[in-house]
Amino acid sequence: MMEEYIDIRLKIKQFIVILSRICAAFVLIYILWLLCRVFLFDQFVIPTESMSPTLLPGDRVIVDKTIVGARLYSDFDFDPKGGELRSWRVRGMRQMKRNDIVVFNFPHHEGRINFIINNVYAKRCVALPGDTISIEEGYYRNNNHKGVLGLENAQNALHEMTDSMIWRQALYTMPFDGHLSWTIRNMGPLYIPRKGDIIPITAKEACVYRMLLEWETGKKVDFDWNSNTAKINGKEFTSHTFSHNYYFMAGDNVCDSNDSRYWGLVPEEYIVGVVRWVSYSLNKSDGELNKDRVFLSLMDN
């Protein structure tokens, strides 16, 4: 009887040891998964056709965080309605390149730069800090890049259109001011601010960079076209030293993409990483697996 009792206790002890090892293994796997998502790779779903045909609705894209460096939060008090981003970035393998496909937090809410953690976009970077970007008859032009930016076929289609063929609400672009009248066919030139740049501020710069200036200074910016002056909290100012790097992001589907043409530039801090692959894709219409897009590389797109 005593031997049976000891045998049962031994089996229970062995079961507890095995169970604890299994639990420890699951905890370790979960920790490794979290570390991978934070420092190495993460996956996002493409919901719209703004990057079509490069990215399609239903694509699951793998974002490489090691290229530009993982972003680490110093404050986890995230307001679902938006707030200030407090973070720092691990050193990456390289700087962002023109034509990189990038996932970033959408920066503009209610007329100001505002961080919402779960509101992310995927677009192509067509201008880096220090570049001057413009759109000429539907084509992206960058003073520091001689080749094609974005998807040339889509820009060919936009080039063939006239302004009257484009829905009025989609035609005009930021800063939506009649003194500039920029459109998706003809926009700019627009200089992309770089950290440390000292830029003279007239009414035009205050108009174009208003949200950036208000975000960096925390003060209200006004401008007057008649006097060609700008004021910050009612006090005239003539120059500004930018404290952040910015990027111009554009969808490949230039005729149907909500991007930097409409809402402006993306601060470097809002960038999540560079898209490297489509892991798999589910058709939005029927949920079926799109076999042609399983482990599809995007590094050369």
N, C-alpha and C positions, 0 to 999 in steps of 0.2 A: 504493500500500500504506500509506504514511504517512498519507494523507488518510482512509482507512478506519479506521485506528487512532485518529486524532484524533476522527473522527465517533462511534466507539463510546464513547470516553471522555466525549465531550460528552453523549451520550444517558444514560450511567450517572450523570453529574453531575446532569442534569435530573431523572432518576428519583429520586435521593437527595433533591433539593430538594423535589420534589412529595411524597415519602413523609414527609419531616420536617415539612412543612406540615400534612399530614393528621394525623400523630401529635400535633402541637402543638394542632390544632383539637380532637382527641379529649380531650387533657389539659385544655384550657380548658373544654370542655363538662362534663367530670367535676368540675372544681373548682367551676364555677358550680352544678352539681347538688348538690354537697356543701354549698356556702354557702346554697343555697335550703333544703335540709333543716334546716340548723342555725338559720338566722335567720328564715325565712319560713314554709314549709309542710312538712308531712310527712304520710305516709299510713299508716293502720293498718287492720287487718282486725278486724271484729266477729265474735267466735266464738260468742256465746251469745244467748239471748233476754231477757236482763235489762233491755234498753232497748226491747224490743218494745212496740208496733208502730212506734215512732219510728225505731229502728235494728234491722235484721234480721241474723241470722247470714249471713255472706257479704258484707255491705256493706264496701266500701273507703271509709273516711272520710278527708276532707282536714282536717287540723288546722292552724288559723291560729295561728302563734306570735307574730305581731306585735301581737295584741290585748292580751295580758298581758305580752308581752316574752319573747324567746327566753332559754332557760336555757343557760348556758355552764358547762362543767365546768372546775374548777381542778385536778382530780385524776382521771386516767383509769385508775386501778388498781381496776377493778371486779371484785369477788369474786362469782362466780356463785351463791354461797350467801347473799349479802347483806353489806352493810357500811354505812359512813358515806357520806352524800352531801356532797361538797364542790363547791359551785357558786355562781354569781352570775347575776343576771338583768338583761338589757338592758331599758331603760325601754320599756314598752308604750304602746299607744294609749289604753287605759283600764283601769280595775279590773274584776275579775270581777263579773258580775251574777248575781242570782238567776235561775234557770231556764236559764242557760248550760249547754250540753252540753260536758263537759270530758273530755279524756284526761289521765290522771295515772298515775304509778307507784304500784302497790299498796303501801301503807306498812307493813303489819303482817305479821310473820313470827315464828313461834315465841314469841308472847306479848310481842313488843316491836316498836318502830318500827325498820324495817330497809330499806335501799335495794337493790333488785335491778333492774338497768337495763332488762332486757327483759320485765319483768312489768308490763304496763300494763292499765288498766281504762278504760272509757268510761261515765260516769254523768252525771246532771244535778245541778248545784249548787243545793241548796235552802236553804242557810244560809251566810252570810258571817261573817267575824270581827265580833264584837259583837252578832250576832243571838241570839235565844233561840228554839230550834226545839222543837216538840212534835208528837206524833201523837195526835189525838183521834178515837176511834171510826173509825180508818182513814184520816183526813185529815191531811195535813201542815198545820201552823199555824206562822207565823213572826210574831213581834211587830213586825217592821219591813216586812212585806209584806202587803198587803190582798188581792191577787188569788190566783189558783190557782197552786199549786206542783206541778210535775210533771204527770202525766196524770190528769185528773179521773175519766175513765171507769173506770180501773183502781182508783182509790181508792173509787169508788162500790161496786165489786164487793167490795173488802175490808171496807167499811163494813157490807155486808149479811151478812157472815160472823159466826159466833160463834167464840170461842176454841176450842171443841171441834171445830170443822170444820177447823182448821189443824193440820198435822203438828207435833207437839210440838217437834221439833228446829228447826222454822222459826218457831215462835211467839215464843219468848223472845229478847230482844235484849241488847246490851251494856248494862251491865257484867256481865250474867248473875249477879246477886246477889239472893237472896231478900228482902233488905230493901227492894228497889226493885220487883222483879217487873215490869220493863218488857217490853212485847210490841210486835209490829208493828202492833197495833191501838191501843194506848195506851202512849205513851212520853214521858218527859220531864216537865216542861220541862228542856231542856238548853241551858246558855249556851255559845256558841262563843267560845273565848278569842281575844283580839286582842293583838297585840304591845304590850307595855307595861302590860297589865291587871294590877292587883294583886288577887288573889282570895283571900278567907279560905278556909282549908283545914280542914274537919272530916272526919269519917269518910266522909261522902257524897261530898265533892269528891275525896278521895283515891281512893275507889272508882271514880268516874266518869272521872277524869283520870289514873289511875295510869300508863298507858303514856306519856302526854305528859310527866308529871312526871319519870318515870325517864329518858326520852329527853333532856329539857332539862338535867337535873342530872347524869345519869350515875350516879345512886345508887338504891339499893333503897328502895321506898316500901311501908310497911305501915300498916294502920289497924285501929282497934278500935271496933266499933259500940257496945259497952257503955259505954265511956268517951267516945265521940264524938271521938276524937283520931286524929291521924296522925303517923307517924314516918318520917324519912328517914335511912337508915343507923343506925336505932336511936335517933335523937335527935328529940324532938318538934318539930314545926313547925306554925305556925298560918296562914301565908300564903305565897303564891308570886307572883312577878312573871314573867309569861309573856314569853318572848323570841321567839316565832314567832306567825304568823297561821295559823288553821286553818279548814277548810271541812267542811261536811256534804254528802256526795255520795249520791245515791239513784237507783236504777233506776226507769224508768217502769213496768216490770212489777212492781208492788209486792208481788204475791203470790209472785214467784219471782225475787228479785234478791239477790245477795250484796253488800251495800253498807254504808254507815256505820252503819246500824241494828245490824249484827252486829259489825263490827270497829272502829268508831270514826271519828275525824276524820282529815282529810288535811292534812298540813303544806303551806304555800304552796310551799315549795321542790320538792315532788314533782309539781307541776302542769306538764304539757307544753304544753298550749294548748287553744283553744276549737274545737270541731268546727263547720265551716261548710258542708260539702257531703258528699254521697255521690258519689264519682267514678263508680263503677259497682258492681254487685252480682252475685255468682254464687250461684245456688241451691245450698245445701249438699247437697241430695239428689241432683241430677244434674249439677251444675256448669254449668248453662245460664245465659246472661246474662239478668238481670232488666231488661228494657228500660224498665220504668216507673221505675227508680231510677237511671238514668244522669244524672249532673250534677244530682242532686236537692239543692236548697237546704234547709238546716236552720236558718237564722238566725231564722226566725219560729216554730220549733217549741218 
